[in-house]
Structures are given as C-alpha cells and as structure tokens.
Amino acid sequence: MHWTRGITCQLRAWRAARADWKTDMERYKAAEKEARRTGGKMPDQPGPPPTGFALLPWLLMGMGSFSNLLQGKTANPWIGGLGLFLFNSLYINVVFRAFVKEKREAVSTRVALGVMCVITCGLAVGYGGSWLYFFPLLGLATGAVLRGPWLGKTGIALAVLAGVVSGVRAGTDAINIAYGTFLSTMVTAAILSLSEAVRQLRAAREELARRAVEKERMRFSRDLHDLLGHTLSVIVVKSEAARRLAPRDMDAALGQITDIEAVGRQALTEIREAVTGYREGSLATELDRARSALTAADIDPVVRQSGPPLTPQNEALLGWVVREAVTNAVRHSGATRCEITVDGILDRVRLTVADDGPGTGDSPATAPTEGIGGTGLKGLTERLATAGGSLRAGPSPRGGFTVTAELPVEATELTSPFVTTTAAAAGASALATAPREP
C-alpha cells in the first residue's frame, strides 16, 4: 500500500539524516580540536540532531487526507497518494536539511521547497477539503529554511496564495487557512532563529573563555621569561664572581653570596606577584638592579635619566625593557660598557640601552631592526605596541648592540608642574651615579 511505503521511506530518511548529523558532529569535534591546538578560527557547530518530532505536523495535518484515501472518498486516489508521498518525502528532506546552515542555504533545498509549493497548490485545487491544510505545513517548511529579509515577503505571498486557493475551494475558511499558513511560517522561523542565536552565543562565550585563558597563559609566559631570565643571569654572574674571589678575598666572596641570597628572595616575591597577576614594575628599581648586574659582570654602567615623570604603566613597560636588555648584555654581549638613557622627546619618552660588546656570549645578540628577535624582545615588542609604542633592537653602526624603546607621553605628564624640577633632579642624580668616562 502507498501509505506503508511512505512511512517506510520517511523512517529511512530520518535514519539517514541522523547518520549525517553524527558524521557532521564528528567532523565538527575534529575541527574544533584542531582549532584549539593551532589557535585558528572555531568551526560552526552543527544544529541539534533531528528527531521524530519533525514528523508530528505531517501525521496530524495529513490524517484527513489519509482517511479520504483509505475510504475511497478521493477521486483518482493514485494521484492523491502519489502527491502525498512526494510532498511528505520532500517535507522530511527539507526540514532535516534546515538544521544545518550549509544544507539549508543550498540551491537544492530551495528547489525542493518550490516543488512542494507546486504540489500543495495542485492537491489543494484538485481535491480541496482537508488537502488545504497542507498550506500551513508548507509554511512550516518555509519558515525552517528561509532567513533574512525574504522571510517576511515569502510568508505574506504564501499566505495570500493559500487564501486565494482556499477561497476558491472552501469559501469562508480561506481566512483561517491563510492566517495559519502565515503564523506557521513566522513562528517556525522565530523559534529556529532563537535556537541558532543561543548556539552562537554559547560558541562566542566558549571562544571568549578560550581567548582569556590563552591571554593569561601568554602573560604568565612573558612574565616568567622576563623574571627568571634576568634573575638567573644575575645569580650566575655573581656565583662566578664569588668563585673567583673566594681564594684571595673571602669577605668579597661572602658579599657576592649575600647578594645572591637577596636576588633569590626578590625573585620568589616577583614570581608570586606574577602568578597572581598583580606585579607592576618600577623603572627606578630596574635601573638600580641594572647597575648591580652590570657591575657584577665587569661591565661599566652609565645611566642618564631626564624628561617628565612617567605613568605607572609606562614605568612598568620601560622597566621590563631595561631588565631584558641588560640581561642580554650580561649574557651575550661580552661588553665592557653599557649606557642606559631615558629622555623625553616632544610627546614621547625614549629609552636606549647600548653596549660596546662584540656579541661573543653564549648565543648571538643579533635581531632585526624592528624588534623581532628572541622570545623576550618579541614579547616586549607586543607589549609596547599595545600601549602605542615601539621597540627596535639591532647592531649599532659604531659597534655593539642597541635596544631603543619609545612610548607616548600623556598630556598630564607634559603639563605637570613638577616636570622641570624632577627632570633636573633626575639629571643630577644620573650625573652623580654615572662613572667618569675615560
């Protein structure tokens, strides 16, 4: 019998749709895993799995048509059965495809929807009666497929078509059928659009959480590199100095060991602050540590500082640059002299760290002129770029290696009444602490 074959085909289509959905979910999970590993764009999540509830509107609204066919009340029942079979098959196919965006927007889906419209009009005009209720079912399929500005226009056109055909066959019942067609179209579209919006919001929330975790991981990685790179370099230099001094000057060697203990305790404090995310650097503190580290490495430190007072953010950023540049000078430069200059230029502050070494350390101290080099310099370049600044690092024309960092100075810094006094005091302090040039 035709109706048993129809149900069998629909069940097969439903099973096939579920199998396709499972395949899409496996591909989505694989693509999501790859995107998380590489940091790429997250794939679109497939819709929910199709269920037997998609068959419910057809079972309810087509019951009268089935009854007429079974009781022999329909003229030419083989035409009605064939039309019913084709409509239901297309309806199941269209509704299941509506759950996946790519399949929903495919040309084949729109063609199937158009064929459904032709079949509905033919059955409604030819038989009337309960066959007119396939218009709301057509509206349900239309609302499941269409989105955007065409939805309202298509819904109105479909309701008008249903009203005209129903008026010819059913008279006064045309208004109800037209209203039901329009309502099923718009309500279905609204429900599915809301479901898609919820899925997109959930995916966006997961993406934001992933990016927040990645950002925190990068922050901690940069902080750990900058902290331990400098601290371990100082500890190594002072340990070597203590070993050299021990045979001839035990007091000086003990002084170096005391410094190692102080550096280690300070490193523990800084690591705790880095873990909690509340570490803020100080340029003055980093300059003092730079003098100590350079002196311990037998490098003559020269520090000059002038210009307006800086914001805490700029102080922290320049402090990181001093720490990284001095660490590289101690480890890689083989220099005998290192100059650190901080000065204000118009609306920007510039920090320059230059040494006279040939770069004979344990690894080359070379980098491109735009600050893209090792992990430390690359991380500092990103930090300064976020604050509107820049970082350049590379060999100097006069020999040695130079790191130059620039940051914008805020208007409040430029107009501060203490700029002149602070700059003069800083300059005097720099001249007092800098060693005399030979």
N, C-alpha and C positions, 0 to 999 in steps of 0.2 A: 504494500500500500504506500501511497505517496507520503503520507504524514509520518510513517515509521522511518522511511528513508530520510526525510527531512530532519527528524530528531537525531538519527544516527550521524548524518553529515555535520550537524551543529555540534554534537558532542566531540566528533573528531576535530572540528575546527577549534573548539575550546581547548582540547588537549594539546593541539599543535601550538596554539597561542601561549599556553602556559610553558611549553617546552622552549619556545622562542624567548619568553621572558626570562626563564632560567639561564639561557645562553647569554642574553644581554646582561644579566646581573653578574655572571662570571667574568665577562669582558670588562664590565664596569669596575669590579673589585680589582682585577689585574691592572687596569689603567690607573685606578686610584692609588694602588700600592706603588706603581712606578712613578706617579706624580709626586707622592710624598718622599720617595727616595731621591729624586732629582730636583725637587722644588719647582716643578713645572705647573702648568695650569691643570686644575682639577677637572675631570670629565663630568658631563651631565649625567645625573643619576636617573636610571630608568624609573618609569612610573610604578605604581603598585601592581602586584600580579592580578591578571584578570580572574574574575570569579564567576560562579554560576548566577549571581545576581543580575549580570548583564542580560540573561535570558528572560528574566521576570517580566519586563514590559511586553515582550512578544507573546509570552504564554498567556498573559491576562488580556491584552488587547486583541489578540488574534483568536481568542476562544470562540467568538461568534462565527468567524469565518470558517473555522474548523467544523463547527457544528453544522453549518449550512452545507458544507461539502459532504460530510458524513451522512446527513439526512437526505441528500439528493435535492435540496431546495435551490441549488445554484445551477443555472443553465450553463451548458458546456463546462462541467466540473473539471475536466482535464486542463482547460485553460486557466481556471482559477487555481487549481493545485500547482500547476507549473509556475504561475506568477507568484503564488505564496511561497513556494520553495525558493525561487530566485530572490525574492525580496528578503526573506529571512536569512538566507545564506550571505547576501551582501550586507545585511544589517549586522550580523555577528562579526563579519570580517572588518567592517568599518569601525564598530565600537571597540573591538580589541586593538585595532591599529591606533585608535585615538589616545591610548595610554603612552605611546612612545612618540616624541616630538618629530623625529625624522620620518617615521611612517605616517604620522598624521598629516604632515605637510607635503607628502608625496603626491605626484600627479595622479597616480593610480587610485589613491583614496578619493580624490575629488571626482574622478571619472565614475567610481563606484557609487558615490553619493548622487551624481547626476542620473545614473541608470536607475537607482532606487526611486528618484523623483518621477521618472517616466513610468516605471512600473506602478507606483502608487496612483498616479493620475489615471492610468489605463484601467486598473482594477476598480477604482472609485467610480469612474464614469460608466464602466461596463456593468458593475453589479450594485453599487450604492449600498445602502444599509450599513451593516457592521463593517464593511470594507472601507468605509470613510474614516474609521478610527485608525487607519494606518498613517494618516497625515500627522497626528501627534507623535507617532513612533518615528516617522521621518524627521520631525522636528527634533526629537531626542538625539538621533544620529547626527543631524546637522550641528546642534549645539556642542556635541562631543568633538567635532572635527574643526569647526571654524573658530578663529580668534580675530581680534582686532576690529578695525572699522567695518569690515564686510559682514560681521556677525549681525549687527542691527538691521542693515539693509536686507540681508538674506532672510532674516527672521520675519520681517514685515512682508516681503514678497511671498514667502512661503505661506504665511497666514492668509494673505489676500487670495492666493491660489486655492488654498483649502476652502476658504469661504465661498469662492465662486463655484468650484466644483460641487461643494456640499449644497449650495443654494439650488443648483440645477437638479440634484438628486434627492435632497432631504428637506428643502424649503426652510422652515423656521429654525431647524437645528444647525444651520450653517454658522451662526454666530458662535455657538458653543464650540464647534469643531475648530473654527478659526482661532478662537481665544486659546483653546487647549494646545493647538499647534504652536502658537507664538510663545505661550507660557513654557511648554516643554523645551523649546529651543533655548530660551534665555536662562531658565533656571539650571538646565544641564550645563550650559557654558559657564554660568556663575560658580556652580559647585566645583567643576573641574579646574577653573581658573584659580579659585581659592586654594584648592589642594595643591596645585602647582606652585602657587606663591609660598605656601607653607614649606614645601620641599626646598624651594630656592632659598628661603630664609634659613632653614636648617643647614643647608650646604654652605651658605655665607657665614653662618655662625661657626661652623667647623673650620672653614678657611681662616677666619679671623683668629680663632684659637690656635690654629697651626702656625700662623704667622707670628702671633705673640710668643709662642714657645720658641720659634726659630730666632726671633729678635732677641729674646733673653739669652738664648744659647750663644748667639754671636757676641752679645755684650759681655757675657762672662768669659768667653774665649779671648776676646781682646784684652779685658782687664787682667786675666790670668797671665797672658803672654807679656803684657807690659810690666806687671808687677814682678813676676818671677824672673823674667829676662834680666831686668836691671839688678834685682836683689842678688841673684845667683852670681852675676858678673862681679858685683862688689865683694861678695863673700870669697870668690875665687881669687880676686886680686889681693885682698887683704890676707888671705891664707898664704899666698905665695910670699907676700911681704913678711909675714910673721916667720915663715920658714927660713927666709934669707937672713932676717935679723937675729934669730934665736942664737946662733953660735957666738955672735960678737956683742949683742945688746939685748939682754933678756928683758929689760924694762920696756924697751920699744916694742919688742915682740908681744909682750903682755898687753900693751896698749892696742896693738892691732887685733889681738884676740878679743879684747873688751869691745872694740868696735864691731867685730863680727857678731858678738852676742847681741849688741844693740840693734844691728841691722836685722838679725833674725827675729828679734821680738817685734820690731816695727813691721816686718813682713807678715808676721802672724796677724797683727792688728789689721793691716791692709787687706789681707785675704778674707778675714771675717767681714770687713766692710764691703768687699766686692761681692761676697756671697749674698749679703742682704740687699745689695743694690744701692747703698747709701754713701758710697765713697765719693768724696769730692777732693780733687787735687788742689794744691796751692803752689803758685809759681815761685814764691819766695822759698818755700820748703824744698821744692825740687832744685832750685838754684843752689841752696846750701848743700844738698846731697850731691849735686853735680860737682861742686868744688872738692868735696871729700873724696868722691870716687876717682876723679881725675888726679888728684894729688897722690892717692894711694897707688895709682897706676903709673906714677912718674910722668904725668902729663901736666904741663903748666897751665892752670886755668886762668882765663881772663874774662871777667863778667862785667858788662856795661848795661845799665838799665835806665831808660828815660821815657818820657811820654806820660799820658794821662793815666789815672787809676783804671783798672780793668774790672769788668763784671766778674762775678764768681764763675760763670760759665766759661768766659774767655781765659780766666786764670787757670781753670782746670784743664782746658784744652792745650794751652801753651805749656803747662806743667807736664802733660803727657808727652809733648814733642821733645821737651828738654830731656826727659827721662830716656826716651827711645834713642835720641840722637847721641847722648852721652854714653849710653850702653853700647851702641855700635862703635863709637870712637874708642872705648876702652877695649872692646873685644877684637875689633878688626883693623883699626887704623894704623897701629904702630907709630902714632904721632908723638911729638914732644910738646905740642902746644895746641890748645883748643880755646877758641873765642866764642863766647855766648853774648849776643847783643839783642836787647829788647828796646825798640824805639817806636814812637808814633809817627806815622806819615799821613798827613791830611786826615781822612776819616777811617784810616786803617792802622792796625798795630802789626808790626813785623818782628818776628823772632828769627835770628840767624845763628846757627851753630856750625862753625867752620874749624876744621883741624888741618894740620900740615903733614899728615901721615901719608905714606906711600900705599897704604892698604895692604900690609903684609901680615895681617892677622890670620885667624884660622879659617876665614872664608872671605871672598871678595866683598868689598864695600862699595859696590857699584850699583847704580839704579838709574832708570830713565829720568829725564828732566821733569816729568810731570808727577813724580811721587809714587810711581807704581813699581814696587820692588818686593822686599820681603813681606812677611805677614804683618810685622809691626808697622812699617811705613804704609802699607796698603790700608790697614785698619785706621791709621791716623788720617790718611787722605780722605777716607769716607767720613770720619767724624768731622773734620774741618769743612768738608763740602756741605754737610748737613747744616752747619752753622753759617754758611755763606762765605767760607774762607777757602784757602788753597794751600797745597803743600808741594814743594819742589825739592828734589834731592838728586845729587849727582856730583861727579868730579868737578873741582874748581879749576878754572883756567890757570891759576897760579900754583896749582898743585894742591893735594889734599882732597877732602870731601866736604861738601856744604849742604846743609839742610835749611831751607827757608820756609817759614810758615807765616801766612797773613790771615788776619781776621778783621771783619768790620768793627768799628768803634761806634757805640750808640751815642746819640745826641747828648744824653745826660752825662756821659763821660767827657765829651768835648767841652761842655759848658760848666763843668764842676769848678767851684771857686778854689778848690784845693789842688788843681792841676799843676799850676806853676810851682807851688811850694813842694808838692810831692815829687814832681819831676826833678827839681833841683836837689832835694834830699836824696832821691834815688841816684842821681848822677854823682853826687858827692860820695855816697856810700860805695858806688861802683869803683870810683877812683881810689877810694881808701883801701878797698879789698883787693883790687887788681894788682898783680905783681908788676914791678917795673920792667919795661921792655929793655932788652939788651941793646 
